[in-house]
């Protein structure tokens, strides 16, 4: 052996260097201890390296599976669909059911004759208005042609449908299971107070009606004068009228009148009119006269809901029928 300190050649079993006196071999038993210690201390390192390699390989495999079966595959599939598929394949089933299918005779059908499906066929009249029953994509309203004017079924306003027009504030809620027919007139003809913008009339089998109308003003009167004219006109149409509200503010006038229809004396009438600088918005409710106290409460509650859920009434939110009865019963 060679002394690592001075380079002197020594016997293989030497413990100390004969020339420099340095210890050459470790004490008895120490070498084995050191070797075992080193061997043990390196084992966790190798285990950690192997574990990291396994995790890296597993992660790479998972990413490959996710990528080629996830976004990349979906993008390729969507691209293929968008380029080759029929556009109708992207239409929801509800929209498909509402699309018109034109018959050979020129009639417009939806292909859905289920009486439980909502919607309204609007058949063009000779004057350009629309009316009818059933289902049609041209109708902005949802009613059931089978509705039988059940007041008990119309006492939950949370089930009402919403309609909104391009005319400011001309929006409202209406029951879908009470009226069985609707007419929708958008022909710009000359009518009372100006030119018609929209007129929607819901009709029920018992003779009840709910009418909303937006009128373009053609007069040059100020708000106060026009409001007085509307008040006088609506008041004069009723028998035993009662004025609920008649007020004029800087930018609008509001008139609410109730009574009985002069032409149909068994019908009660509730009329709300808002006079704005450019348009007049009106809601009119017709109900057959009350048959008993329960009937009166139900019709009065529905009238209140129509008013509170009308965009141009600026009223408080609707309340439940139970709350209404507690206060008015």
Phi, psi and omega in degrees: 000160181247132176292126183284353182262319182239350177087007180287138178282132184229161174298154183296333182264010181293142178258324179237150177286130182289338184266312183256351177078005180286147177290129181262313182256148177289163177300159182301131178086341185289325181298319180296321181296313180299316180299317179295321181297316180295318181298319181290320184291333180277340182301313179300327180295314179297320179298316180297319180296316180296317180298318180296320180296318179298314180297322180296316179296316180296318179297318178297320179295317179298316179299319180297316179297314181298316185295314186278346176250356184252241187304317183295314180296318180296319179298316179297319180294317179296322179296318180295319179295314183297331182272330189245339188280159174292131179306332181294341181292343179268355183276134179296158181299324179295318180292322178298319180296335182270352180285145180284143168241115185278121179285168179297333181272004176093357179287155180251118180235160178255346183079007180235106183252016179293123184292342179276346181284142185274155178140174182215125172286127177249108183264123182301128173272171182295338181267005178094356177275178180230145178205163175144193182221166174103218184230135177197138184291345180280350183271129174274003186243151181238112175221166177255121178299342180268359181301139188239034177053047178274109180293324180297328182278352184250020185263013177240094183298342179292346179264358182291158176260153184254139173231134178228135181255167174289343176285126184304131180073354181274079177214156185195169175245149182212150180284143180265348184243026179240307179273140182250002181210148179216141171242143185226111184246116177243014179288125185281063178270162179283125180223184179300135179079354180152224182244133182296134171256305177213142172220122180240124180238114173266134181233141180245165185291341179268006180097356178293150177218149174229118187237130174240137181216137173244127185237130175280122180289138177240003181272173177241027182276154175282171184302315183296315182292317180292323178296320178295323178295316178296316179302313181297320181294309183292323177298321183286346180277350187249154173261135184050055183289153176229128181271118178270321181207135175211094186225150178230128174245183185300321187245004175194163172236147181226129181232129176232120183227145175227162181166208178242145180292126180295327181278335177226088191293349178268006179253130172275149184230139173229123186232124175247129178227131175243124181259117179247170183301327184246337183223163173238126181248134186219141173233130180231131180244128176244128174228142171301150183303154186295141178262331177200183184294320178297318179297320179297315181296318181295314180292323178293322179293316179298320177298316179298319179296316178302318181293311184290335182260013179265132186297331183260012175271335182054039185264174176291166179295155180294155177242167182286161178297323180298318178294322179296316181294321179300328182268332186243354184283000000 
